[in-house]
């Protein structure tokens, strides 16, 4: 059952670093971005330590490793931009859905919503929310949960976090593809000693992306006043990337511990 609509005494809320206007629906608690740095910070420190150790043992090789790592990360950033461009092309061809946009606005996220064919899912872009047509087959409470989850991502400013996390993941993917440029990059990464820092950065990225999903789940449950619809929505969207999204069982267990 949803909480009744209540205005915050001060008339505004802060989520992450985003100051929200006077709300029109159920309220989110203030969320800090610092807890996301937990496991990710440790792996980042390990990557820095690996490069530092290489610099102490053999400075020329450490310099080569650093440059190679930078090239790999630049490649990953380019791949991430290309993937976003693909989503934007789908966005431009998609049909507007004013009804879902109105539902999304109730969660303090007044973004346009457009619909494309596909299994139940939603993709938050800078221009708005791209949803699939099969999302409409879910129960109304589960649809609300999907919209609340994406609204939480937007209000917390997760775009920058996602871009930062996707860069090393795309770099690893680009490095170990079965193409000639990828083999050359893989050889340079391995021979220069940049493989360990790159894999540590990728591990930090996975940890960060999963924490973002846990945080958005918790915020969606707060918006809805119930964890049940959020768990139902997670179960109804099985096509999520397993590397960056925790399993439905883990997400449900994390929500249950918050009750």
C-alpha positions in Angstrom: 0.0 0.0 0.0 1.4 3.4 -0.9 2.1 6.1 1.5 -0.1 9.2 1.2 1.3 12.2 -0.6 3.0 14.5 1.9 5.1 17.6 1.2 8.4 18.0 3.0 8.4 20.8 5.6 11.2 22.6 3.8 9.5 22.2 0.4 12.5 20.4 -1.2 14.6 17.3 -1.0 18.3 16.5 -1.8 19.2 13.2 -3.4 22.9 12.8 -3.9 23.9 16.2 -5.1 20.5 17.0 -6.8 18.2 19.6 -5.2 14.7 18.7 -6.1 11.7 21.0 -6.4 8.8 20.8 -4.1 7.6 17.2 -4.5 4.3 16.0 -5.9 4.4 12.4 -4.6 5.9 10.0 -2.0 9.3 11.1 -0.7 12.8 9.8 -1.0 15.2 10.0 1.8 18.4 11.9 1.2 21.0 9.5 -0.3 24.8 10.1 -0.2 27.0 8.9 -3.1 29.9 8.2 -0.7 28.8 4.7 0.4 29.1 3.6 -3.2 32.8 3.9 -2.9 33.1 1.0 -0.5 34.4 -2.1 -2.5 35.2 0.0 -5.5 37.6 2.2 -3.6 39.6 -0.8 -2.4 40.0 -2.2 -6.0 40.9 1.3 -7.3 43.6 1.5 -4.6 44.9 -1.9 -5.5 45.1 -0.8 -9.2 47.1 2.3 -8.1 49.3 0.1 -5.9 50.0 -2.3 -8.8 51.2 0.6 -11.0 53.2 2.1 -8.1 54.9 -1.2 -7.5 55.7 -1.5 -11.2 57.2 2.0 -11.1 59.4 1.1 -8.2 60.6 -2.2 -9.7 61.2 -0.9 -13.3 60.1 2.7 -14.1 60.2 2.3 -17.9 57.9 -0.7 -17.9 55.5 1.1 -15.5 55.4 4.1 -17.8 54.5 1.8 -20.7 51.9 0.1 -18.6 50.4 3.5 -17.7 50.2 4.6 -21.3 48.8 1.2 -22.4 46.1 1.4 -19.6 45.2 4.9 -20.7 44.8 3.7 -24.3 42.6 0.8 -23.2 40.4 3.1 -21.1 40.1 5.5 -24.0 39.0 2.6 -26.2 36.4 1.6 -23.6 35.1 5.2 -23.3 34.7 5.3 -27.1 32.8 2.0 -27.1 30.5 3.3 -24.4 29.8 6.4 -26.4 29.0 4.3 -29.4 26.6 2.1 -27.4 24.8 5.3 -26.1 24.6 6.5 -29.7 22.8 3.3 -30.6 20.2 3.9 -27.8 19.8 7.5 -29.0 19.0 6.3 -32.5 16.4 4.0 -31.1 15.1 6.9 -29.0 14.6 9.1 -32.0 12.6 6.4 -33.8 10.5 5.5 -30.8 6.9 6.5 -30.1 6.2 8.9 -27.3 4.1 7.5 -24.4 2.5 10.4 -22.5 0.7 8.1 -20.0 4.0 6.6 -18.8 5.6 10.1 -18.8 2.9 11.2 -16.5 3.4 8.3 -14.2 7.2 9.0 -14.2 6.6 12.6 -13.3 4.7 11.5 -10.2 8.0 10.3 -8.8 9.6 13.7 -9.3 11.2 12.8 -12.7 9.5 14.9 -15.4 11.3 13.3 -18.4 9.7 12.3 -21.7 9.1 8.5 -22.2 9.2 6.7 -25.5 8.5 3.1 -26.3 10.2 0.5 -28.6 9.5 -3.2 -29.2 11.2 -5.6 -26.9 11.0 -7.7 -23.7 10.2 -5.8 -20.4 13.0 -3.3 -19.7 13.8 0.4 -19.4 16.8 2.4 -20.4 17.5 5.8 -18.8 19.1 8.2 -21.3 20.0 11.9 -21.0 17.0 12.8 -23.2 14.5 10.7 -21.4 13.4 7.2 -20.6 13.2 4.5 -23.3 10.9 1.6 -22.4 9.9 -1.6 -24.2 6.3 -2.3 -25.3 6.2 -5.6 -23.3 6.6 -3.5 -20.1 2.9 -2.7 -20.5 2.1 -6.4 -20.0 3.3 -6.2 -16.3 1.0 -5.6 -13.4 0.4 -1.9 -12.8 2.3 -2.0 -9.5 5.3 -3.6 -11.2 5.3 -0.9 -13.9 5.3 1.7 -11.2 8.3 0.0 -9.6 10.2 0.1 -12.9 9.5 3.8 -13.3 10.4 4.5 -9.7 13.7 2.6 -10.0 14.6 4.6 -13.1 13.5 7.9 -11.5 15.8 7.1 -8.5 18.7 6.7 -10.9 17.9 10.0 -12.5 17.4 11.9 -9.3 20.6 10.6 -7.8 22.6 11.7 -10.8 23.8 8.1 -11.7 24.6 9.0 -15.3 28.1 10.1 -14.4 28.6 7.0 -12.2 27.4 4.7 -14.9 29.7 6.3 -17.5 32.7 6.0 -15.2 31.9 2.3 -14.4 31.2 1.3 -18.0 34.6 2.6 -19.3 36.8 -0.1 -17.8 34.3 -2.8 -18.5 34.1 -1.8 -22.2 37.9 -1.6 -22.2 38.2 -5.2 -21.0 35.6 -6.3 -23.6 37.5 -4.4 -26.4 40.8 -5.8 -25.3 39.8 -9.5 -25.4 37.7 -9.5 -28.6 38.7 -11.8 -31.4 39.8 -9.1 -33.8 43.3 -8.1 -35.0 43.2 -4.6 -33.3 42.0 -6.3 -30.1 44.8 -8.9 -30.2 47.3 -6.1 -30.6 45.8 -4.2 -27.6 45.6 -7.4 -25.6 49.3 -8.1 -26.3 50.3 -4.6 -25.2 48.2 -4.8 -22.1 49.6 -8.1 -21.0 53.2 -7.5 -21.9 53.3 -4.1 -20.3 51.9 -5.3 -17.0 48.7 -3.2 -17.4 46.5 -6.3 -17.3 46.3 -6.4 -13.5 45.4 -2.7 -13.0 42.8 -3.0 -15.8 41.2 -6.0 -14.3 41.1 -4.4 -10.9 39.5 -1.3 -12.4 36.9 -3.6 -14.0 36.3 -5.2 -10.7 35.7 -1.8 -9.1 33.3 -0.9 -11.9 31.3 -4.1 -11.4 31.1 -3.3 -7.7 30.0 0.2 -8.3 27.4 -0.6 -10.9 25.8 -3.2 -8.6 25.7 -0.8 -5.7 23.9 1.7 -8.0 21.2 -0.9 -8.7 20.8 -1.8 -5.0 20.5 1.9 -4.1 17.9 2.5 -6.9 15.9 -0.6 -5.7 15.8 0.8 -2.1 14.8 4.2 -3.3 12.0 2.7 -5.5 10.7 0.8 -2.5 10.7 4.1 -0.5 8.8 5.9 -3.2 6.2 3.1 -3.4 6.1 2.4 0.3 6.4 -1.3 -0.3 9.1 -3.7 -1.5 6.7 -6.2 -3.1 6.2 -4.4 -6.4 10.0 -3.8 -6.7 10.7 -7.5 -6.3 7.9 -8.4 -8.8 9.4 -5.9 -11.3 12.9 -7.4 -10.9 11.5 -10.9 -11.5 9.6 -9.7 -14.6 12.7 -8.2 -16.2 15.0 -11.3 -16.6 17.1 -9.9 -19.5 19.3 -7.5 -17.5 23.1 -7.8 -17.8 24.3 -10.2 -15.1 27.7 -8.6 -14.9 26.4 -5.1 -13.9 23.1 -6.1 -12.3 22.9 -8.4 -9.2 20.7 -11.5 -9.5 17.0 -11.1 -8.7 17.6 -13.3 -5.6 20.3 -11.0 -4.3 18.3 -7.9 -4.9 15.2 -9.3 -3.2 17.3 -10.4 -0.2 18.9 -6.9 0.0 15.4 -5.3 0.0 14.1 -7.7 2.6 17.0 -6.7 4.9 15.9 -3.1 4.7 12.4 -3.9 6.0 
